[in-house]
Amino acid sequence: MARSILSEIKRDHIHKLLAKGKRVDGRAWDEFRPISIIPRFSDTAEGSARVKLGNTDVLVGVKMAIGTPFEDTPNKGVLSTNAELIPLASPTFESGPPDENSIELARVVDRGIRESQMIDLEKLCIEPKKEVWMLFTDVYVLDYDGNLFDAATLGAVAALMSTIVPAKENDRGEDFPLPINHIPISITAVQIENSILVDPTLDEEKVAAARLTVTTDENGDLRAMQKGFAGALSIDQINRMIETSQRLGSELRKILG
């Protein structure tokens, strides 16, 4: 995400604490901020969830419609993910068409869901080559204090898990839950000098040289990765982040239920 300038005083403070093995908010390097997940937050969507990760606040809604499948996947439903960075959420967010930050956020969330094969898209086929269910997942950032990737992924997964396909109102039989195969979870960490910090705050993101988001499924299988910022990561650091993602992903799935 876009990183505004951090004052030198605050930057030095973060570095001095890290040199002592501490973070500004007192967390361990692999500790998440408090997480709140409220599924079915909206009554007007087929599925929804609101996630608060520390002070980062994200709302995700899922809408469904009947449409035409893609030619190369004639027997599968269609998945689309969009992200909107509301200007009120941060001084760095601007109104207008999606910028590179909102596009990256949507792609990271979409890739984790798609590559983990979270949804059985074949079961969303009504008639091959003619009619399928189209799934629209919209991420709205309400407040930004770092680590949008993990907050948005948690919100999208929770919203999809709560989704009911509106078959009855579309004269396609009885309503049914969205067919779920896997539960992807992303874990994001940043590198600041020799430290690797999970669930970075906005200030930590501003100081970081590199960022890595790792998405795994409930079996611990690696499903997606996204590298961010200009700094380089060593093989050992990447392996450490993957192992941490596998371990913490298992813990976060317990919160989803």
C-alpha positions in Angstrom: 0.0 0.0 0.0 1.0 3.7 -0.3 3.4 4.8 2.4 3.4 8.4 3.5 6.5 10.0 5.0 7.2 9.1 8.6 8.8 11.6 10.9 12.5 10.9 11.7 11.8 10.9 15.4 9.2 8.2 15.1 11.4 6.2 12.6 14.4 6.4 15.0 12.1 5.3 17.9 11.0 2.2 16.0 14.5 1.2 15.1 15.8 1.7 18.6 13.1 -0.5 20.1 13.7 -3.2 17.5 17.4 -3.2 18.4 16.2 -4.2 21.9 13.9 -6.8 20.5 10.7 -4.8 21.1 7.9 -3.4 19.0 6.1 0.0 19.7 2.9 -1.7 20.8 4.7 -4.3 22.9 3.7 -7.3 20.7 5.9 -10.3 19.9 7.3 -10.4 16.4 4.8 -13.1 15.4 1.8 -11.7 17.3 -1.3 -10.3 15.7 -3.2 -7.3 17.0 -6.7 -8.0 18.4 -9.0 -9.4 15.7 -12.7 -9.0 15.5 -14.8 -10.8 12.9 -18.5 -10.2 12.5 -20.0 -12.4 9.8 -23.3 -11.6 8.1 -22.8 -7.9 8.9 -25.1 -6.7 6.1 -28.7 -7.9 5.5 -28.7 -6.8 1.8 -25.8 -8.9 0.6 -25.7 -12.7 0.0 -22.7 -12.8 2.3 -20.8 -10.3 4.3 -18.3 -9.7 7.1 -16.7 -6.9 9.0 -13.1 -7.4 10.2 -11.2 -5.2 12.6 -7.4 -5.9 12.9 -6.2 -3.5 15.5 -7.3 -0.2 14.1 -7.6 -1.4 10.5 -11.3 -1.8 9.6 -12.6 -3.6 6.6 -16.1 -4.5 5.3 -16.6 -7.2 2.7 -19.8 -7.9 0.8 -20.7 -10.7 -1.6 -23.4 -10.4 -4.3 -24.5 -13.1 -6.7 -26.1 -12.9 -10.2 -26.8 -15.3 -13.1 -24.6 -14.8 -16.1 -22.7 -16.4 -19.0 -19.5 -18.5 -18.2 -16.2 -17.8 -19.8 -15.5 -19.8 -22.9 -12.5 -21.6 -21.4 -14.5 -22.6 -18.3 -17.9 -23.3 -19.6 -19.0 -25.4 -16.6 -17.7 -23.1 -13.8 -19.1 -20.1 -12.0 -17.4 -16.8 -12.3 -15.4 -15.2 -9.4 -14.7 -11.4 -9.3 -13.0 -9.4 -6.6 -12.9 -5.6 -6.2 -11.4 -3.4 -3.5 -12.2 0.2 -2.7 -10.0 2.4 -0.6 -12.5 4.9 0.8 -10.9 8.4 1.3 -12.2 8.7 4.8 -10.1 5.7 5.8 -6.7 7.4 5.2 -5.3 10.7 4.1 -3.4 8.9 1.4 -6.5 7.5 -0.2 -8.1 9.5 -3.0 -11.5 9.3 -4.7 -11.7 8.3 -8.3 -11.0 5.1 -10.4 -9.1 2.2 -8.7 -5.4 3.0 -8.3 -2.5 0.6 -8.1 -3.0 0.1 -4.4 -6.7 -1.0 -4.6 -5.9 -3.1 -7.7 -3.1 -4.9 -5.8 -5.3 -5.5 -2.7 -8.1 -7.0 -4.9 -5.6 -9.2 -6.7 -3.9 -10.5 -3.6 -7.3 -11.4 -2.0 -8.6 -12.9 -5.3 -5.5 -14.9 -5.9 -5.6 -16.5 -2.4 -9.3 -17.5 -2.9 -8.8 -18.7 -6.5 -5.5 -20.5 -6.1 -6.6 -22.3 -3.0 -9.7 -23.4 -4.9 -11.7 -22.3 -1.9 -15.0 -22.3 -3.8 -16.2 -25.3 -5.9 -17.0 -23.3 -9.0 -18.3 -26.3 -10.9 -21.2 -26.5 -8.4 -22.1 -22.9 -9.5 -22.8 -24.0 -13.0 -26.6 -23.9 -13.9 -26.3 -25.0 -17.5 -22.9 -25.5 -19.2 -21.9 -22.9 -21.7 -25.1 -21.0 -21.0 -25.8 -20.1 -17.3 -23.7 -20.0 -14.2 -23.7 -18.1 -10.9 -21.4 -15.0 -10.9 -19.8 -14.2 -7.6 -18.9 -10.6 -6.8 -16.7 -9.9 -3.7 -16.3 -6.3 -2.8 -13.8 -5.1 -0.2 -14.3 -1.7 1.4 -11.5 -0.3 3.6 -13.1 1.8 6.3 -10.0 2.6 8.4 -6.3 1.9 7.5 -3.7 1.3 10.1 -1.5 -1.3 8.3 -1.8 -4.8 7.0 -4.8 -4.5 4.6 -4.0 -7.8 2.9 -4.7 -10.0 5.9 -7.7 -8.0 7.1 -9.2 -8.1 3.6 -8.5 -11.8 3.1 -10.1 -12.6 6.5 -13.1 -10.5 5.6 -13.5 -12.1 2.2 -13.2 -15.6 3.5 -15.6 -14.9 6.3 -18.1 -13.3 3.9 -17.9 -16.2 1.5 -18.3 -18.7 4.2 -21.6 -16.9 5.2 -22.9 -16.7 1.6 -26.2 -18.2 0.6 -26.8 -18.6 -3.1 -30.2 -16.9 -3.9 -31.5 -19.6 -6.1 -35.2 -19.3 -5.0 -35.6 -15.7 -5.9 -34.1 -16.4 -9.3 -36.3 -19.4 -10.0 -33.4 -21.8 -9.8 -34.6 -24.1 -7.0 -33.9 -23.8 -3.3 -31.3 -21.6 -1.8 -28.1 -23.3 -0.8 -24.8 -22.4 1.0 -21.9 -21.4 -1.2 -19.9 -24.7 -1.8 -16.6 -24.3 0.1 -13.7 -26.7 -0.3 -10.8 -24.9 1.4 -10.1 -22.0 3.8 -7.2 -19.8 2.7 -5.5 -17.5 5.2 -2.9 -14.9 4.4 -0.1 -13.9 6.8 1.8 -10.7 6.0 5.2 -9.8 7.5 7.6 -7.0 6.9 11.4 -6.8 7.2 12.9 -3.9 9.1 16.7 -4.2 9.2 17.2 -7.7 10.7 13.7 -8.0 12.2 10.7 -9.8 10.7 7.4 -8.5 12.0 4.0 -10.1 11.5 0.9 -8.0 11.1 2.7 -4.7 10.6 1.0 -1.4 11.7 1.0 1.5 9.3 4.1 3.0 11.0 6.0 -0.3 10.7 5.0 -0.5 7.0 6.4 3.0 6.4 9.8 1.9 7.9 9.9 -1.5 6.3 12.4 -2.4 3.5 10.4 -5.4 2.3 7.0 -7.1 2.7 5.8 -10.6 2.0 2.3 -12.0 2.1 2.0 -15.8 2.2 -1.4 -17.6 1.7 -1.8 -21.2 2.8 -4.8 -23.5 3.1 -5.9 -25.7 6.0 -3.4 -28.4 5.0 -0.6 -25.9 5.3 -0.1 -26.0 1.5 1.4 -22.9 0.0 -1.2 -21.3 -2.4 -0.1 -17.7 -3.1 2.7 -15.2 -2.3 3.0 -11.4 -2.9 6.3 -9.5 -2.5 6.1 -5.8 -1.8 8.4 -2.8 -1.3 11.9 -2.4 -2.8 14.0 -4.3 -0.4 15.3 -7.9 -0.8 14.6 -10.9 1.3 16.9 -13.9 1.9 15.9 -17.5 1.3 16.1 -18.1 5.0 13.8 -15.1 5.7 11.3 -16.3 3.1 11.3 -19.8 4.5 10.8 -18.4 8.0 7.8 -16.4 6.7 6.3 -19.4 5.0 6.6 -21.5 8.2 5.1 -18.7 10.3 2.2 -18.4 7.8 1.5 -22.1 8.1 1.5 -21.9 11.9 -0.5 -18.7 12.4 -2.9 -19.6 9.6 -4.0 -22.6 11.6 -4.6 -20.4 14.6 -6.6 -17.8 12.7 -8.9 -20.4 11.2 -10.1 -21.2 14.7 -11.4 -17.6 14.9 -13.4 -18.1 11.6 -15.1 -21.2 13.1 
